Every structure is written in structure tokens, then in C-alpha cells.
Amino acid sequence: MAKDIDWVGARSLRKACIVSFLACVGLAVPPSVVLRQILPGLGLLPLFISAVFSLVLLRTRGTRPSPIGIFSADALLLSSLIIAYVSTWVIWSNANGWCYYCNNDSILMLAAYATVPMLFNIFAHGFFVARAIYLHFTGPPQLCPNCAHQIQPRGKSMPWFLRGGESTVGLLADDEAQYHDEVEHSEAHAGKRPVTGITGQTVMDPEPSGDERATL
């Protein structure tokens, strides 16, 4: 039996995203309050959304959000985290930035450490996005190599469009419903009978219809 793809991703990595938000609260809030700057505290917003999103995915049972929704959320979180991370370091290194007028080394150190959870979440959501793209390009073929029969539902070529309870191999579980070589062969020769020609070669001759039989 084919194994379903877990579109939630590595569950331990989702749990780590939750823990990283809790760690960033203690690292980002004090520098923002002392320096009276929105950064690095602004990075808590995408981290909070990431933690809530991961918690929802881990706690949900049965029906889950569609994989395309999970992929889109991971991509948006990745973009927002990159913006917050880069903005923090750009403002910090500016000529009028924190390190030029703050003499408290402990606060500066906390502000620097506050970017570590953001960097971790960037790699985490980057992994989820890259994983979804990889699964898209390495998914199972849609056509059977033997009979060229459609083995995946039409209109669902992207693997992440499948729900959590669906298998990525589609209808492969029912071999009789997939391979139609013998069926098509029998249908192609239905109503025909073998006839030996003058050259000794056997060909398929159609059965006479009801009107033809009545005439004969």
C-alpha cells in the first residue's frame, strides 16, 4: 500500500518553531523597550504567526488544510521573516543605528541574539517550501508506462493539491481499474472471428449483423 505524503512536514521542526518564538520573546522585547526601537521586536510578529500556524497543524486531527494552503503560508512566513531579519541588521549597522549611541553591551548582545530565532525560522520555512517544490517535480508519473492510461485524477497535477488523506499515487491501488490492456484488446476484437485467408494468414473477420444473417 502506498504511503501518504505528510504535508505538515517534519513535526519536530514545527515544534521547534513554537519554541523559538518563546525564546525570542525574552531576547527581543528588552532591547526594543530600552532602545525605543520597533526592531528587533518587530520580528516577533512573523514568529508568533509561525508558532500559531505550527500549533494548528500539529493539533489538527482528521481533516487538514489543503497542502497548497500550507505551501502558501510557509512561503509568506519565509518572506516576512527575511524582511524582518534583514531590516534588523540594516538598521543596526546604519550610521545612526543602535550600536552608535547605546553604551549597554548587554542590550546590544540581546538584540543580536534576538535575530537567531528569526534566522532559525527562515531555514525552517525555507525547508518546507523547498520540500514542497521538490515533491512537485519528483511526484509519480500521471500516465502508466505500459498502457498510457491516466493513473492520477485530471486537474490535480500538482501533488500539493491532494488533501491530507489522499494518496499521491491516486488510483494505483486498484490494479484492475488501471490497466486496461486486456480489456481494450477484448473490446477491439469483440464481434470478430478468426478467418484464414488465401495466403494462409489468419485475420479477424467481423461477425455478420442480424440483417446480414437474415439475408444469408
Sequence and secondary structure as in RCSB ss.txt:
>XXXX:A:sequence
MAKDIDWVGARSLRKACIVSFLACVGLAVPPSVVLRQILPGLGLLPLFISAVFSLVLLRTRGTRPSPIGIFSADA
LLLSSLIIAYVSTWVIWSNANGWCYYCNNDSILMLAAYATVPMLFNIFAHGFFVARAIYLHFTGPPQLCPNCAHQ
IQPRGKSMPWFLRGGESTVGLLADDEAQYHDEVEHSEAHAGKRPVTGITGQTVMDPEPSGDERATL
>XXXX:A:secstr
      TT  HHHHHHHHHHHHHHHHHHHHHHHHHT STTGGGHHHHHHHHHHHHHHHH  SS   HHHHHHHHH
HHHHHHHHHHHHHHHHHTSTTSHHHH   HHHHHHHHHTHHHHHHHHHHHHHHHHHHHHHHHT   SB TTT  B
 S TT  SGGGS TTS TTGGGG HHHH  HHHHHHHHTTTEEEEE TTS EEEEE   HHHHHH 
